[in-house]
Amino acid sequence: MTAVRSHAKAKELEIETALREALANAIRHGCSDDPTKYVQCSVVFEDSRSVLIVVSDPGPGFNSSQLADPTDGEHLYENHGRGIYLINHLMDEVQFKRGGAEIHMRSRF
């Protein structure tokens, strides 16, 4: 496998992981696991070098600046609270809109 192909595969895995985390958070927190509520997801390839993913839910949102740091010793062994941290580290740009009920994630290849 060439270095370019290896980099592309790693980037693909990063994007997939960020998307899974965003969807899981939207279902669990935004929809409160209510099967009558819906999550919307849009994926736009802006050009051959970047992708924009938007995930939105009907929930009240959250304040991303008030989330606990999962790398802090106090939270290190908790079994939740790593999704936003991972998204922020895996994607090139992350924005929370509609009070946190919508996340815009951009990755460049």
Jmol script that loads the backbone (N, CA, C; Angstrom):
load data "model"
ATOM      1  N   MET A   1       0.848  -1.170   0.000  1.00  0.00           N
ATOM      2  CA  MET A   1       0.000   0.000   0.000  1.00  0.00           C
ATOM      3  C   MET A   1       0.896   1.237   0.000  1.00  0.00           C
ATOM      4  N   THR A   2       0.612   2.151  -0.891  1.00  0.00           N
ATOM      5  CA  THR A   2       1.420   3.367  -0.978  1.00  0.00           C
ATOM      6  C   THR A   2       1.099   4.295   0.190  1.00  0.00           C
ATOM      7  N   ALA A   3       1.982   5.272   0.420  1.00  0.00           N
ATOM      8  CA  ALA A   3       1.788   6.227   1.508  1.00  0.00           C
ATOM      9  C   ALA A   3       0.519   7.045   1.297  1.00  0.00           C
ATOM     10  N   VAL A   4       0.222   7.405   0.057  1.00  0.00           N
ATOM     11  CA  VAL A   4      -0.983   8.194  -0.242  1.00  0.00           C
ATOM     12  C   VAL A   4      -2.231   7.379   0.072  1.00  0.00           C
ATOM     13  N   ARG A   5      -2.242   6.134  -0.355  1.00  0.00           N
ATOM     14  CA  ARG A   5      -3.395   5.269  -0.100  1.00  0.00           C
ATOM     15  C   ARG A   5      -3.544   5.014   1.397  1.00  0.00           C
ATOM     16  N   SER A   6      -2.443   4.853   2.096  1.00  0.00           N
ATOM     17  CA  SER A   6      -2.467   4.640   3.535  1.00  0.00           C
ATOM     18  C   SER A   6      -3.027   5.867   4.255  1.00  0.00           C
ATOM     19  N   HIS A   7      -2.618   7.063   3.832  1.00  0.00           N
ATOM     20  CA  HIS A   7      -3.122   8.306   4.424  1.00  0.00           C
ATOM     21  C   HIS A   7      -4.626   8.447   4.173  1.00  0.00           C
ATOM     22  N   ALA A   8      -5.061   8.132   2.960  1.00  0.00           N
ATOM     23  CA  ALA A   8      -6.476   8.225   2.613  1.00  0.00           C
ATOM     24  C   ALA A   8      -7.303   7.268   3.467  1.00  0.00           C
ATOM     25  N   LYS A   9      -6.797   6.066   3.684  1.00  0.00           N
ATOM     26  CA  LYS A   9      -7.502   5.080   4.502  1.00  0.00           C
ATOM     27  C   LYS A   9      -7.590   5.553   5.948  1.00  0.00           C
ATOM     28  N   ALA A  10      -6.526   6.141   6.470  1.00  0.00           N
ATOM     29  CA  ALA A  10      -6.536   6.666   7.836  1.00  0.00           C
ATOM     30  C   ALA A  10      -7.538   7.806   7.959  1.00  0.00           C
ATOM     31  N   LYS A  11      -7.571   8.694   6.973  1.00  0.00           N
ATOM     32  CA  LYS A  11      -8.504   9.819   6.978  1.00  0.00           C
ATOM     33  C   LYS A  11      -9.942   9.312   6.932  1.00  0.00           C
ATOM     34  N   GLU A  12     -10.183   8.293   6.117  1.00  0.00           N
ATOM     35  CA  GLU A  12     -11.512   7.693   6.016  1.00  0.00           C
ATOM     36  C   GLU A  12     -11.956   7.141   7.370  1.00  0.00           C
ATOM     37  N   LEU A  13     -11.069   6.494   8.081  1.00  0.00           N
ATOM     38  CA  LEU A  13     -11.384   5.945   9.402  1.00  0.00           C
ATOM     39  C   LEU A  13     -11.666   7.069  10.399  1.00  0.00           C
ATOM     40  N   GLU A  14     -10.931   8.161  10.333  1.00  0.00           N
ATOM     41  CA  GLU A  14     -11.159   9.306  11.214  1.00  0.00           C
ATOM     42  C   GLU A  14     -12.542   9.908  10.968  1.00  0.00           C
ATOM     43  N   ILE A  15     -12.894  10.083   9.708  1.00  0.00           N
ATOM     44  CA  ILE A  15     -14.200  10.646   9.352  1.00  0.00           C
ATOM     45  C   ILE A  15     -15.317   9.717   9.815  1.00  0.00           C
ATOM     46  N   GLU A  16     -15.161   8.433   9.579  1.00  0.00           N
ATOM     47  CA  GLU A  16     -16.169   7.456  10.003  1.00  0.00           C
ATOM     48  C   GLU A  16     -16.355   7.471  11.517  1.00  0.00           C
ATOM     49  N   THR A  17     -15.266   7.540  12.262  1.00  0.00           N
ATOM     50  CA  THR A  17     -15.350   7.562  13.721  1.00  0.00           C
ATOM     51  C   THR A  17     -16.056   8.821  14.209  1.00  0.00           C
ATOM     52  N   ALA A  18     -15.707   9.969  13.637  1.00  0.00           N
ATOM     53  CA  ALA A  18     -16.353  11.231  14.021  1.00  0.00           C
ATOM     54  C   ALA A  18     -17.847  11.187  13.707  1.00  0.00           C
ATOM     55  N   LEU A  19     -18.212  10.655  12.548  1.00  0.00           N
ATOM     56  CA  LEU A  19     -19.618  10.556  12.174  1.00  0.00           C
ATOM     57  C   LEU A  19     -20.376   9.632  13.119  1.00  0.00           C
ATOM     58  N   ARG A  20     -19.800   8.503  13.445  1.00  0.00           N
ATOM     59  CA  ARG A  20     -20.451   7.571  14.380  1.00  0.00           C
ATOM     60  C   ARG A  20     -20.687   8.238  15.743  1.00  0.00           C
ATOM     61  N   GLU A  21     -19.697   8.968  16.214  1.00  0.00           N
ATOM     62  CA  GLU A  21     -19.840   9.651  17.503  1.00  0.00           C
ATOM     63  C   GLU A  21     -20.926  10.716  17.444  1.00  0.00           C
ATOM     64  N   ALA A  22     -20.952  11.499  16.365  1.00  0.00           N
ATOM     65  CA  ALA A  22     -21.971  12.549  16.225  1.00  0.00           C
ATOM     66  C   ALA A  22     -23.367  11.938  16.162  1.00  0.00           C
ATOM     67  N   LEU A  23     -23.525  10.862  15.412  1.00  0.00           N
ATOM     68  CA  LEU A  23     -24.828  10.205  15.312  1.00  0.00           C
ATOM     69  C   LEU A  23     -25.252   9.585  16.641  1.00  0.00           C
ATOM     70  N   ALA A  24     -24.320   8.942  17.325  1.00  0.00           N
ATOM     71  CA  ALA A  24     -24.635   8.338  18.630  1.00  0.00           C
ATOM     72  C   ALA A  24     -25.072   9.409  19.626  1.00  0.00           C
ATOM     73  N   ASN A  25     -24.375  10.545  19.646  1.00  0.00           N
ATOM     74  CA  ASN A  25     -24.749  11.631  20.555  1.00  0.00           C
ATOM     75  C   ASN A  25     -26.126  12.190  20.206  1.00  0.00           C
ATOM     76  N   ALA A  26     -26.396  12.354  18.906  1.00  0.00           N
ATOM     77  CA  ALA A  26     -27.685  12.889  18.477  1.00  0.00           C
ATOM     78  C   ALA A  26     -28.830  11.957  18.868  1.00  0.00           C
ATOM     79  N   ILE A  27     -28.624  10.666  18.726  1.00  0.00           N
ATOM     80  CA  ILE A  27     -29.656   9.693  19.081  1.00  0.00           C
ATOM     81  C   ILE A  27     -29.849   9.640  20.592  1.00  0.00           C
ATOM     82  N   ARG A  28     -28.756   9.518  21.312  1.00  0.00           N
ATOM     83  CA  ARG A  28     -28.841   9.358  22.765  1.00  0.00           C
ATOM     84  C   ARG A  28     -29.302  10.637  23.458  1.00  0.00           C
ATOM     85  N   HIS A  29     -28.666  11.753  23.128  1.00  0.00           N
ATOM     86  CA  HIS A  29     -28.938  12.989  23.863  1.00  0.00           C
ATOM     87  C   HIS A  29     -29.991  13.862  23.173  1.00  0.00           C
ATOM     88  N   GLY A  30     -29.900  14.007  21.866  1.00  0.00           N
ATOM     89  CA  GLY A  30     -30.831  14.868  21.145  1.00  0.00           C
ATOM     90  C   GLY A  30     -32.218  14.280  20.995  1.00  0.00           C
ATOM     91  N   CYS A  31     -32.284  12.967  20.826  1.00  0.00           N
ATOM     92  CA  CYS A  31     -33.577  12.297  20.688  1.00  0.00           C
ATOM     93  C   CYS A  31     -33.984  11.563  21.961  1.00  0.00           C
ATOM     94  N   SER A  32     -33.102  11.530  22.928  1.00  0.00           N
ATOM     95  CA  SER A  32     -33.364  10.824  24.201  1.00  0.00           C
ATOM     96  C   SER A  32     -33.808   9.383  23.955  1.00  0.00           C
ATOM     97  N   ASP A  33     -33.206   8.755  22.942  1.00  0.00           N
ATOM     98  CA  ASP A  33     -33.524   7.370  22.578  1.00  0.00           C
ATOM     99  C   ASP A  33     -35.010   7.170  22.257  1.00  0.00           C
ATOM    100  N   ASP A  34     -35.708   8.234  21.864  1.00  0.00           N
ATOM    101  CA  ASP A  34     -37.127   8.180  21.508  1.00  0.00           C
ATOM    102  C   ASP A  34     -37.245   7.823  20.025  1.00  0.00           C
ATOM    103  N   PRO A  35     -37.809   6.647  19.691  1.00  0.00           N
ATOM    104  CA  PRO A  35     -37.874   6.222  18.288  1.00  0.00           C
ATOM    105  C   PRO A  35     -38.795   7.076  17.410  1.00  0.00           C
ATOM    106  N   THR A  36     -39.580   7.969  18.010  1.00  0.00           N
ATOM    107  CA  THR A  36     -40.433   8.835  17.201  1.00  0.00           C
ATOM    108  C   THR A  36     -39.716  10.111  16.776  1.00  0.00           C
ATOM    109  N   LYS A  37     -38.510  10.334  17.298  1.00  0.00           N
ATOM    110  CA  LYS A  37     -37.735  11.527  16.941  1.00  0.00           C
ATOM    111  C   LYS A  37     -36.694  11.150  15.896  1.00  0.00           C
ATOM    112  N   TYR A  38     -36.261  12.139  15.116  1.00  0.00           N
ATOM    113  CA  TYR A  38     -35.371  11.877  13.997  1.00  0.00           C
ATOM    114  C   TYR A  38     -34.074  12.674  14.085  1.00  0.00           C
ATOM    115  N   VAL A  39     -33.038  12.065  13.551  1.00  0.00           N
ATOM    116  CA  VAL A  39     -31.741  12.712  13.375  1.00  0.00           C
ATOM    117  C   VAL A  39     -31.579  12.943  11.878  1.00  0.00           C
ATOM    118  N   GLN A  40     -31.084  14.102  11.517  1.00  0.00           N
ATOM    119  CA  GLN A  40     -30.806  14.382  10.108  1.00  0.00           C
ATOM    120  C   GLN A  40     -29.295  14.444   9.912  1.00  0.00           C
ATOM    121  N   CYS A  41     -28.850  13.880   8.800  1.00  0.00           N
ATOM    122  CA  CYS A  41     -27.429  13.872   8.479  1.00  0.00           C
ATOM    123  C   CYS A  41     -27.260  14.216   6.999  1.00  0.00           C
ATOM    124  N   SER A  42     -26.395  15.176   6.738  1.00  0.00           N
ATOM    125  CA  SER A  42     -26.076  15.553   5.356  1.00  0.00           C
ATOM    126  C   SER A  42     -24.573  15.434   5.159  1.00  0.00           C
ATOM    127  N   VAL A  43     -24.205  14.909   4.022  1.00  0.00           N
ATOM    128  CA  VAL A  43     -22.789  14.787   3.672  1.00  0.00           C
ATOM    129  C   VAL A  43     -22.601  15.464   2.326  1.00  0.00           C
ATOM    130  N   VAL A  44     -21.692  16.428   2.281  1.00  0.00           N
ATOM    131  CA  VAL A  44     -21.443  17.181   1.059  1.00  0.00           C
ATOM    132  C   VAL A  44     -19.946  17.121   0.743  1.00  0.00           C
ATOM    133  N   PHE A  45     -19.638  16.630  -0.437  1.00  0.00           N
ATOM    134  CA  PHE A  45     -18.256  16.680  -0.904  1.00  0.00           C
ATOM    135  C   PHE A  45     -18.085  18.027  -1.580  1.00  0.00           C
ATOM    136  N   GLU A  46     -17.413  18.945  -0.898  1.00  0.00           N
ATOM    137  CA  GLU A  46     -17.304  20.318  -1.387  1.00  0.00           C
ATOM    138  C   GLU A  46     -16.393  20.415  -2.603  1.00  0.00           C
ATOM    139  N   ASP A  47     -15.411  19.583  -2.637  1.00  0.00           N
ATOM    140  CA  ASP A  47     -14.518  19.465  -3.783  1.00  0.00           C
ATOM    141  C   ASP A  47     -13.795  18.133  -3.615  1.00  0.00           C
ATOM    142  N   SER A  48     -12.821  17.875  -4.406  1.00  0.00           N
ATOM    143  CA  SER A  48     -12.140  16.579  -4.309  1.00  0.00           C
ATOM    144  C   SER A  48     -11.239  16.479  -3.085  1.00  0.00           C
ATOM    145  N   ARG A  49     -11.134  17.549  -2.320  1.00  0.00           N
ATOM    146  CA  ARG A  49     -10.217  17.561  -1.185  1.00  0.00           C
ATOM    147  C   ARG A  49     -10.886  17.748   0.183  1.00  0.00           C
ATOM    148  N   SER A  50     -12.223  17.889   0.240  1.00  0.00           N
ATOM    149  CA  SER A  50     -12.860  18.073   1.545  1.00  0.00           C
ATOM    150  C   SER A  50     -14.300  17.570   1.552  1.00  0.00           C
ATOM    151  N   VAL A  51     -14.750  17.250   2.769  1.00  0.00           N
ATOM    152  CA  VAL A  51     -16.115  16.799   2.982  1.00  0.00           C
ATOM    153  C   VAL A  51     -16.688  17.555   4.180  1.00  0.00           C
ATOM    154  N   LEU A  52     -17.949  17.948   4.073  1.00  0.00           N
ATOM    155  CA  LEU A  52     -18.673  18.596   5.160  1.00  0.00           C
ATOM    156  C   LEU A  52     -19.801  17.666   5.583  1.00  0.00           C
ATOM    157  N   ILE A  53     -19.863  17.383   6.881  1.00  0.00           N
ATOM    158  CA  ILE A  53     -20.914  16.539   7.431  1.00  0.00           C
ATOM    159  C   ILE A  53     -21.684  17.376   8.451  1.00  0.00           C
ATOM    160  N   VAL A  54     -23.007  17.377   8.319  1.00  0.00           N
ATOM    161  CA  VAL A  54     -23.869  18.101   9.249  1.00  0.00           C
ATOM    162  C   VAL A  54     -24.823  17.086   9.870  1.00  0.00           C
ATOM    163  N   VAL A  55     -24.831  17.027  11.201  1.00  0.00           N
ATOM    164  CA  VAL A  55     -25.747  16.153  11.935  1.00  0.00           C
ATOM    165  C   VAL A  55     -26.577  17.048  12.846  1.00  0.00           C
ATOM    166  N   SER A  56     -27.903  16.917  12.748  1.00  0.00           N
ATOM    167  CA  SER A  56     -28.778  17.724  13.604  1.00  0.00           C
ATOM    168  C   SER A  56     -29.832  16.836  14.247  1.00  0.00           C
ATOM    169  N   ASP A  57     -30.294  17.275  15.415  1.00  0.00           N
ATOM    170  CA  ASP A  57     -31.296  16.527  16.156  1.00  0.00           C
ATOM    171  C   ASP A  57     -32.314  17.498  16.751  1.00  0.00           C
ATOM    172  N   PRO A  58     -33.442  16.980  17.242  1.00  0.00           N
ATOM    173  CA  PRO A  58     -34.497  17.850  17.762  1.00  0.00           C
ATOM    174  C   PRO A  58     -34.308  18.257  19.224  1.00  0.00           C
ATOM    175  N   GLY A  59     -33.193  17.890  19.807  1.00  0.00           N
ATOM    176  CA  GLY A  59     -32.976  18.161  21.227  1.00  0.00           C
ATOM    177  C   GLY A  59     -32.699  19.618  21.546  1.00  0.00           C
ATOM    178  N   PRO A  60     -32.545  19.914  22.830  1.00  0.00           N
ATOM    179  CA  PRO A  60     -32.324  21.288  23.272  1.00  0.00           C
ATOM    180  C   PRO A  60     -30.889  21.760  23.037  1.00  0.00           C
ATOM    181  N   GLY A  61     -29.988  20.862  22.686  1.00  0.00           N
ATOM    182  CA  GLY A  61     -28.590  21.231  22.481  1.00  0.00           C
ATOM    183  C   GLY A  61     -27.806  21.205  23.777  1.00  0.00           C
ATOM    184  N   PHE A  62     -26.611  21.771  23.727  1.00  0.00           N
ATOM    185  CA  PHE A  62     -25.724  21.777  24.890  1.00  0.00           C
ATOM    186  C   PHE A  62     -24.664  22.843  24.675  1.00  0.00           C
ATOM    187  N   ASN A  63     -23.997  23.181  25.733  1.00  0.00           N
ATOM    188  CA  ASN A  63     -22.915  24.151  25.663  1.00  0.00           C
ATOM    189  C   ASN A  63     -21.601  23.377  25.619  1.00  0.00           C
ATOM    190  N   SER A  64     -20.949  23.353  24.463  1.00  0.00           N
ATOM    191  CA  SER A  64     -19.733  22.553  24.302  1.00  0.00           C
ATOM    192  C   SER A  64     -18.603  23.014  25.215  1.00  0.00           C
ATOM    193  N   SER A  65     -18.608  24.265  25.634  1.00  0.00           N
ATOM    194  CA  SER A  65     -17.541  24.752  26.509  1.00  0.00           C
ATOM    195  C   SER A  65     -17.705  24.256  27.943  1.00  0.00           C
ATOM    196  N   GLN A  66     -18.846  23.678  28.267  1.00  0.00           N
ATOM    197  CA  GLN A  66     -19.089  23.176  29.619  1.00  0.00           C
ATOM    198  C   GLN A  66     -18.891  21.669  29.740  1.00  0.00           C
ATOM    199  N   LEU A  67     -18.440  21.035  28.670  1.00  0.00           N
ATOM    200  CA  LEU A  67     -18.214  19.591  28.725  1.00  0.00           C
ATOM    201  C   LEU A  67     -16.946  19.300  29.512  1.00  0.00           C
ATOM    202  N   ALA A  68     -16.990  18.236  30.272  1.00  0.00           N
ATOM    203  CA  ALA A  68     -15.822  17.822  31.047  1.00  0.00           C
ATOM    204  C   ALA A  68     -14.725  17.321  30.113  1.00  0.00           C
ATOM    205  N   ASP A  69     -13.486  17.548  30.486  1.00  0.00           N
ATOM    206  CA  ASP A  69     -12.336  17.063  29.718  1.00  0.00           C
ATOM    207  C   ASP A  69     -12.127  15.586  30.049  1.00  0.00           C
ATOM    208  N   PRO A  70     -12.333  14.687  29.079  1.00  0.00           N
ATOM    209  CA  PRO A  70     -12.212  13.255  29.368  1.00  0.00           C
ATOM    210  C   PRO A  70     -10.778  12.807  29.644  1.00  0.00           C
ATOM    211  N   THR A  71      -9.796  13.657  29.372  1.00  0.00           N
ATOM    212  CA  THR A  71      -8.408  13.297  29.663  1.00  0.00           C
ATOM    213  C   THR A  71      -7.992  13.728  31.062  1.00  0.00           C
ATOM    214  N   ASP A  72      -8.870  14.466  31.740  1.00  0.00           N
ATOM    215  CA  ASP A  72      -8.624  14.880  33.111  1.00  0.00           C
ATOM    216  C   ASP A  72      -8.735  13.657  34.010  1.00  0.00           C
ATOM    217  N   GLY A  73      -7.852  13.538  34.966  1.00  0.00           N
ATOM    218  CA  GLY A  73      -7.824  12.378  35.850  1.00  0.00           C
ATOM    219  C   GLY A  73      -9.148  12.066  36.502  1.00  0.00           C
ATOM    220  N   GLU A  74      -9.911  13.100  36.829  1.00  0.00           N
ATOM    221  CA  GLU A  74     -11.199  12.921  37.472  1.00  0.00           C
ATOM    222  C   GLU A  74     -12.203  12.205  36.564  1.00  0.00           C
ATOM    223  N   HIS A  75     -12.058  12.359  35.241  1.00  0.00           N
ATOM    224  CA  HIS A  75     -13.012  11.788  34.276  1.00  0.00           C
ATOM    225  C   HIS A  75     -12.412  10.652  33.439  1.00  0.00           C
ATOM    226  N   LEU A  76     -11.191  10.324  33.707  1.00  0.00           N
ATOM    227  CA  LEU A  76     -10.449   9.376  32.878  1.00  0.00           C
ATOM    228  C   LEU A  76     -11.107   8.002  32.766  1.00  0.00           C
ATOM    229  N   TYR A  77     -11.718   7.527  33.819  1.00  0.00           N
ATOM    230  CA  TYR A  77     -12.261   6.169  33.814  1.00  0.00           C
ATOM    231  C   TYR A  77     -13.774   6.122  33.657  1.00  0.00           C
ATOM    232  N   GLU A  78     -14.387   7.251  33.324  1.00  0.00           N
ATOM    233  CA  GLU A  78     -15.820   7.245  33.064  1.00  0.00           C
ATOM    234  C   GLU A  78     -16.084   6.555  31.730  1.00  0.00           C
ATOM    235  N   ASN A  79     -17.248   5.927  31.601  1.00  0.00           N
ATOM    236  CA  ASN A  79     -17.550   5.180  30.371  1.00  0.00           C
ATOM    237  C   ASN A  79     -18.348   6.003  29.366  1.00  0.00           C
ATOM    238  N   HIS A  80     -18.309   7.334  29.480  1.00  0.00           N
ATOM    239  CA  HIS A  80     -18.984   8.219  28.536  1.00  0.00           C
ATOM    240  C   HIS A  80     -18.225   9.546  28.492  1.00  0.00           C
ATOM    241  N   GLY A  81     -18.637  10.412  27.562  1.00  0.00           N
ATOM    242  CA  GLY A  81     -18.065  11.754  27.540  1.00  0.00           C
ATOM    243  C   GLY A  81     -16.862  11.955  26.640  1.00  0.00           C
ATOM    244  N   ARG A  82     -16.611  11.024  25.722  1.00  0.00           N
ATOM    245  CA  ARG A  82     -15.448  11.157  24.845  1.00  0.00           C
ATOM    246  C   ARG A  82     -15.796  11.527  23.407  1.00  0.00           C
ATOM    247  N   GLY A  83     -17.074  11.493  23.061  1.00  0.00           N
ATOM    248  CA  GLY A  83     -17.492  11.702  21.673  1.00  0.00           C
ATOM    249  C   GLY A  83     -17.080  13.049  21.106  1.00  0.00           C
ATOM    250  N   ILE A  84     -17.421  14.124  21.780  1.00  0.00           N
ATOM    251  CA  ILE A  84     -17.090  15.467  21.288  1.00  0.00           C
ATOM    252  C   ILE A  84     -15.584  15.668  21.286  1.00  0.00           C
ATOM    253  N   TYR A  85     -14.912  15.150  22.297  1.00  0.00           N
ATOM    254  CA  TYR A  85     -13.454  15.225  22.349  1.00  0.00           C
ATOM    255  C   TYR A  85     -12.849  14.557  21.105  1.00  0.00           C
ATOM    256  N   LEU A  86     -13.323  13.369  20.765  1.00  0.00           N
ATOM    257  CA  LEU A  86     -12.817  12.656  19.585  1.00  0.00           C
ATOM    258  C   LEU A  86     -13.119  13.428  18.301  1.00  0.00           C
ATOM    259  N   ILE A  87     -14.348  13.901  18.179  1.00  0.00           N
ATOM    260  CA  ILE A  87     -14.733  14.660  16.984  1.00  0.00           C
ATOM    261  C   ILE A  87     -13.821  15.859  16.805  1.00  0.00           C
ATOM    262  N   ASN A  88     -13.583  16.598  17.872  1.00  0.00           N
ATOM    263  CA  ASN A  88     -12.728  17.787  17.798  1.00  0.00           C
ATOM    264  C   ASN A  88     -11.297  17.452  17.390  1.00  0.00           C
ATOM    265  N   HIS A  89     -10.830  16.275  17.737  1.00  0.00           N
ATOM    266  CA  HIS A  89      -9.451  15.890  17.401  1.00  0.00           C
ATOM    267  C   HIS A  89      -9.326  15.188  16.051  1.00  0.00           C
ATOM    268  N   LEU A  90     -10.425  14.626  15.553  1.00  0.00           N
ATOM    269  CA  LEU A  90     -10.359  13.885  14.293  1.00  0.00           C
ATOM    270  C   LEU A  90     -10.704  14.728  13.069  1.00  0.00           C
ATOM    271  N   MET A  91     -11.526  15.747  13.251  1.00  0.00           N
ATOM    272  CA  MET A  91     -11.961  16.575  12.125  1.00  0.00           C
ATOM    273  C   MET A  91     -11.150  17.867  12.081  1.00  0.00           C
ATOM    274  N   ASP A  92     -11.043  18.453  10.899  1.00  0.00           N
ATOM    275  CA  ASP A  92     -10.258  19.680  10.730  1.00  0.00           C
ATOM    276  C   ASP A  92     -10.993  20.909  11.261  1.00  0.00           C
ATOM    277  N   GLU A  93     -12.314  20.931  11.125  1.00  0.00           N
ATOM    278  CA  GLU A  93     -13.130  22.043  11.628  1.00  0.00           C
ATOM    279  C   GLU A  93     -14.391  21.468  12.245  1.00  0.00           C
ATOM    280  N   VAL A  94     -14.781  22.015  13.400  1.00  0.00           N
ATOM    281  CA  VAL A  94     -16.011  21.599  14.072  1.00  0.00           C
ATOM    282  C   VAL A  94     -16.716  22.843  14.577  1.00  0.00           C
ATOM    283  N   GLN A  95     -17.999  22.958  14.248  1.00  0.00           N
ATOM    284  CA  GLN A  95     -18.818  24.072  14.729  1.00  0.00           C
ATOM    285  C   GLN A  95     -20.127  23.515  15.261  1.00  0.00           C
ATOM    286  N   PHE A  96     -20.566  24.090  16.378  1.00  0.00           N
ATOM    287  CA  PHE A  96     -21.857  23.728  16.947  1.00  0.00           C
ATOM    288  C   PHE A  96     -22.822  24.863  16.663  1.00  0.00           C
ATOM    289  N   LYS A  97     -23.965  24.514  16.113  1.00  0.00           N
ATOM    290  CA  LYS A  97     -24.979  25.507  15.775  1.00  0.00           C
ATOM    291  C   LYS A  97     -26.293  25.118  16.441  1.00  0.00           C
ATOM    292  N   ARG A  98     -27.252  26.064  16.378  1.00  0.00           N
ATOM    293  CA  ARG A  98     -28.563  25.844  16.997  1.00  0.00           C
ATOM    294  C   ARG A  98     -28.404  25.412  18.459  1.00  0.00           C
ATOM    295  N   GLY A  99     -27.512  26.086  19.175  1.00  0.00           N
ATOM    296  CA  GLY A  99     -27.336  25.805  20.600  1.00  0.00           C
ATOM    297  C   GLY A  99     -26.736  24.448  20.889  1.00  0.00           C
ATOM    298  N   GLY A 100     -26.067  23.851  19.917  1.00  0.00           N
ATOM    299  CA  GLY A 100     -25.458  22.540  20.092  1.00  0.00           C
ATOM    300  C   GLY A 100     -26.296  21.400  19.544  1.00  0.00           C
ATOM    301  N   ALA A 101     -27.474  21.700  19.016  1.00  0.00           N
ATOM    302  CA  ALA A 101     -28.335  20.648  18.459  1.00  0.00           C
ATOM    303  C   ALA A 101     -27.935  20.301  17.025  1.00  0.00           C
ATOM    304  N   GLU A 102     -26.931  20.990  16.501  1.00  0.00           N
ATOM    305  CA  GLU A 102     -26.442  20.732  15.144  1.00  0.00           C
ATOM    306  C   GLU A 102     -24.927  20.875  15.148  1.00  0.00           C
ATOM    307  N   ILE A 103     -24.272  19.913  14.558  1.00  0.00           N
ATOM    308  CA  ILE A 103     -22.813  19.937  14.473  1.00  0.00           C
ATOM    309  C   ILE A 103     -22.403  19.942  13.007  1.00  0.00           C
ATOM    310  N   HIS A 104     -21.467  20.809  12.667  1.00  0.00           N
ATOM    311  CA  HIS A 104     -20.885  20.879  11.330  1.00  0.00           C
ATOM    312  C   HIS A 104     -19.440  20.419  11.457  1.00  0.00           C
ATOM    313  N   MET A 105     -19.096  19.362  10.726  1.00  0.00           N
ATOM    314  CA  MET A 105     -17.750  18.784  10.794  1.00  0.00           C
ATOM    315  C   MET A 105     -17.151  18.789   9.396  1.00  0.00           C
ATOM    316  N   ARG A 106     -15.960  19.305   9.274  1.00  0.00           N
ATOM    317  CA  ARG A 106     -15.287  19.353   7.971  1.00  0.00           C
ATOM    318  C   ARG A 106     -13.934  18.635   8.081  1.00  0.00           C
ATOM    319  N   SER A 107     -13.647  17.852   7.054  1.00  0.00           N
ATOM    320  CA  SER A 107     -12.360  17.184   6.973  1.00  0.00           C
ATOM    321  C   SER A 107     -11.773  17.393   5.582  1.00  0.00           C
ATOM    322  N   ARG A 108     -10.508  17.638   5.559  1.00  0.00           N
ATOM    323  CA  ARG A 108      -9.782  17.791   4.284  1.00  0.00           C
ATOM    324  C   ARG A 108      -8.904  16.563   4.073  1.00  0.00           C
ATOM    325  N   PHE A 109      -8.845  16.133   2.852  1.00  0.00           N
ATOM    326  CA  PHE A 109      -8.037  14.943   2.527  1.00  0.00           C
ATOM    327  C   PHE A 109      -6.615  15.330   2.190  1.00  0.00           C
TER     328      PHE A 109
END
end "model"
wireframe off; spacefill off
backbone 0.3
color backbone group
